[in-house]
């Protein structure tokens, strides 16, 4: 039973890191967009505001990636939890769980959509107010 517990702890550690990375991505997204708005001056260069869309979509893609990987490791955790202790091989390969449906699940995650739509909405609102 010790091998099974150790393997489950390893997988849980990866899941925790993926969730932590996703949290950091959200924080950096807000910070960078705010900084770009603070630096932007519509009088000197009105096109500077368009740069804010790049980090918004880049961080959205990174957030989807981390959520997708987290979902794959959750599937590995469920599989490992169901295995007999003698069958534990300490494999961390999640390739067998990867399919297009898991990407769609990650993209369609309500918290992810809500957060990034709010950031995009803020950028659009700020641009409308300035121009």
C-alpha positions, -999 to 999 in steps of 0.1 A, spaced: 0 0 0 30 23 5 38 23 -32 3 33 -41 2 61 -16 36 74 -28 25 73 -64 -8 91 -56 12 118 -37 34 123 -67 4 127 -90 -13 150 -65 19 171 -64 17 176 -102 -20 185 -100 -13 211 -73 15 226 -94 -7 228 -125 -34 245 -104 -8 269 -89 5 277 -123 -30 285 -135 -35 308 -105 -2 326 -113 -12 330 -149 -44 348 -139 -24 371 -116 1 379 -143 -26 385 -168 -42 412 -147 -9 427 -137 5 430 -172 -27 443 -187 -29 469 -160 7 479 -165 2 483 -203 -28 505 -196 -8 526 -172 19 531 -197 -4 537 -227 -10 573 -236 -36 578 -263 -22 612 -272 12 600 -281 4 566 -297 -32 556 -299 -23 521 -312 -4 512 -280 -37 499 -265 -39 472 -292 -8 456 -276 -29 446 -245 -47 420 -265 -15 400 -270 -9 391 -233 -46 386 -228 -48 359 -254 -13 345 -246 -23 340 -210 -56 325 -220 -38 299 -241 -14 292 -212 -43 289 -188 -61 264 -211 -29 244 -214 -24 241 -176 -61 232 -171 -58 206 -198 -27 191 -182 -43 192 -148 -74 173 -161 -51 146 -176 -33 141 -143 -67 139 -125 -75 110 -148 -42 94 -140 -49 98 -103 -83 81 -107 -68 52 -126 -40 48 -101 -64 50 -72 -84 21 -87 -54 -1 -93 -43 -29 -70 -11 -20 -50 8 -47 -68 1 -31 -102 16 3 -94 44 11 -118 50 48 -109 42 58 -145 35 95 -149 26 92 -186 -8 109 -193 -5 105 -231 -31 77 -231 -57 101 -218 -51 128 -243 -78 134 -268 -96 164 -284 -124 162 -259 -101 170 -230 -90 202 -248 -126 212 -253 -133 205 -216 -105 228 -207 -115 256 -231 -151 253 -219 -144 255 -182 -168 281 -167 -142 297 -143 -117 300 -171 -142 315 -195 -156 339 -169 -122 352 -158 -108 357 -193 -140 372 -207 -139 397 -179 -103 406 -187 -111 409 -224 -143 429 -215 -122 453 -194 -97 458 -223 -125 465 -247 -143 489 -223 -111 508 -216 -104 511 -253 -139 524 -260 -136 549 -232 -103 562 -244 -112 564 -281 
